[in-house]
């Protein structure tokens, strides 16, 4: 099986540290060369110690679930002869607390909007089936305990 690596880089610089007044901004360096500016969420650590313009781990988690689902959906649709012109998902992760007070993302809602062209057009039941197959195949969804809900149109 494959392995996937990323390097996380952060440096304190000249900021104090033990008083908690340090930047949480850092970088994710992926093996293919992409570098993503990251930070803690401003919902977790207030600005200026977080950077709202950067991707936070919670957003990345939701994006990973959405992206994996989309990639499987495109693959399944193509294999069944449907021509997908565009796919847009406005995914939302919901943070809550466990019974013992720990925070976690208990559910992610995917809201994909898909445009098809060509002679073969899926009906609502076909679209639901394609999404079900994509969800069942998604490596990320198969790896987490978060409930992933797909709202089809």
C-alpha positions as CSV (number, residue, x, y, z in Angstrom):
1,X,0.0,0.0,0.0
2,X,1.0,3.6,-0.3
3,X,2.3,6.1,2.2
4,X,1.6,9.8,2.3
5,X,4.0,12.3,3.9
6,X,3.8,16.0,4.8
7,X,6.3,18.1,6.7
8,X,4.9,20.6,9.2
9,X,7.2,23.6,9.9
10,X,6.9,26.2,12.6
11,X,9.5,28.5,14.1
12,X,9.2,30.8,17.2
13,X,11.4,33.5,15.9
14,X,11.9,36.2,18.5
15,X,8.5,35.9,20.1
16,X,8.0,35.0,23.8
17,X,6.8,31.4,24.1
18,X,6.0,30.3,27.7
19,X,3.5,33.1,28.2
20,X,1.4,31.7,25.3
21,X,1.8,34.8,23.2
22,X,3.3,33.2,20.1
23,X,2.1,32.8,16.5
24,X,0.5,29.6,15.6
25,X,1.1,30.3,11.9
26,X,3.1,27.5,10.2
27,X,3.5,25.7,6.9
28,X,2.5,22.4,5.5
29,X,5.0,21.2,2.9
30,X,3.7,18.3,0.8
31,X,5.9,15.7,-0.9
32,X,4.9,17.0,-4.4
33,X,6.2,20.5,-3.6
34,X,3.0,22.3,-2.6
35,X,3.3,24.6,0.5
36,X,0.2,25.6,2.4
37,X,0.1,28.4,4.9
38,X,-1.6,27.0,8.0
39,X,-2.5,28.2,11.5
40,X,-4.7,27.3,14.4
41,X,-8.3,28.4,13.9
42,X,-9.2,31.9,15.3
43,X,-12.1,30.1,16.9
44,X,-9.6,28.2,19.0
45,X,-6.7,30.7,19.4
46,X,-7.5,34.4,19.1
47,X,-5.9,36.6,16.6
48,X,-3.1,37.8,16.3
49,X,-1.8,34.5,17.6
50,X,-3.6,32.7,14.9
51,X,-3.9,33.8,11.2
52,X,-7.5,33.6,9.9
53,X,-6.2,33.8,6.3
54,X,-4.4,30.5,6.7
55,X,-5.9,27.0,6.5
56,X,-6.6,25.5,10.0
57,X,-6.6,21.8,10.8
58,X,-10.3,21.7,11.2
59,X,-10.9,23.2,7.7
60,X,-8.3,20.8,6.2
61,X,-10.1,17.9,7.7
62,X,-13.4,18.9,6.2
63,X,-11.7,19.7,2.9
64,X,-10.0,16.3,2.9
65,X,-13.3,14.5,3.3
66,X,-15.0,16.6,0.7
67,X,-12.1,16.3,-1.8
68,X,-11.9,12.5,-1.4
69,X,-15.6,12.1,-1.9
70,X,-15.5,14.3,-5.0
71,X,-12.6,12.4,-6.5
72,X,-14.5,9.1,-6.0
73,X,-17.7,10.5,-7.3
74,X,-16.0,11.7,-10.5
75,X,-14.4,8.2,-10.9
76,X,-17.7,6.3,-10.4
77,X,-19.6,8.7,-12.7
78,X,-17.1,8.3,-15.5
79,X,-17.1,4.5,-15.1
80,X,-20.8,4.5,-15.5
81,X,-20.7,6.7,-18.6
82,X,-21.9,10.0,-17.1
83,X,-20.2,13.2,-18.3
84,X,-19.6,15.5,-15.3
85,X,-19.0,19.2,-16.3
86,X,-18.6,20.7,-12.8
87,X,-18.7,19.8,-9.2
88,X,-19.0,22.2,-6.3
89,X,-19.3,21.3,-2.7
90,X,-19.9,23.7,0.2
91,X,-19.0,21.3,2.9
92,X,-19.5,22.1,6.6
93,X,-17.9,20.5,9.7
94,X,-19.7,20.7,13.0
95,X,-17.6,20.9,16.2
96,X,-19.2,19.6,19.4
97,X,-18.1,18.3,22.8
98,X,-18.1,14.7,24.0
99,X,-19.7,13.7,27.3
100,X,-16.3,14.2,29.0
101,X,-15.9,17.7,27.5
102,X,-13.4,17.1,24.7
103,X,-14.1,18.9,21.4
104,X,-14.3,17.0,18.1
105,X,-15.9,17.3,14.7
106,X,-18.8,14.9,15.1
107,X,-20.2,15.4,11.7
108,X,-19.3,16.8,8.3
109,X,-22.1,17.7,5.8
110,X,-21.2,17.6,2.1
111,X,-23.5,19.6,-0.2
112,X,-22.3,18.8,-3.7
113,X,-23.8,20.4,-6.7
114,X,-23.0,18.5,-9.9
115,X,-23.6,19.5,-13.5
116,X,-23.8,16.8,-16.2
117,X,-23.9,17.0,-20.0
118,X,-24.3,14.5,-22.8
119,X,-27.0,12.1,-23.8
120,X,-26.9,10.1,-20.6
121,X,-28.3,12.1,-17.7
122,X,-28.7,10.7,-14.2
123,X,-31.9,11.1,-12.3
124,X,-32.1,11.7,-8.6
125,X,-31.9,8.0,-7.7
126,X,-28.8,7.7,-9.9
127,X,-27.1,10.7,-8.3
128,X,-27.9,9.3,-4.8
129,X,-26.4,5.9,-5.8
130,X,-23.3,7.5,-7.3
131,X,-22.8,9.5,-4.1
132,X,-23.4,6.4,-2.0
133,X,-20.7,4.5,-4.0
134,X,-18.3,7.4,-3.7
135,X,-18.8,7.6,0.0
136,X,-18.3,3.9,0.5
137,X,-15.0,4.1,-1.5
138,X,-13.6,7.3,0.1
139,X,-10.4,6.4,2.0
140,X,-10.7,9.4,4.4
141,X,-14.4,8.7,5.3
142,X,-13.4,5.0,5.9
143,X,-10.7,6.2,8.3
144,X,-12.7,8.4,10.7
145,X,-15.5,8.1,13.2
146,X,-17.0,11.5,12.2
147,X,-20.4,11.0,10.6
148,X,-20.3,12.1,7.0
149,X,-23.6,13.2,5.6
150,X,-24.1,13.7,1.8
151,X,-26.9,16.0,0.9
152,X,-27.8,15.2,-2.7
153,X,-30.0,17.4,-5.0
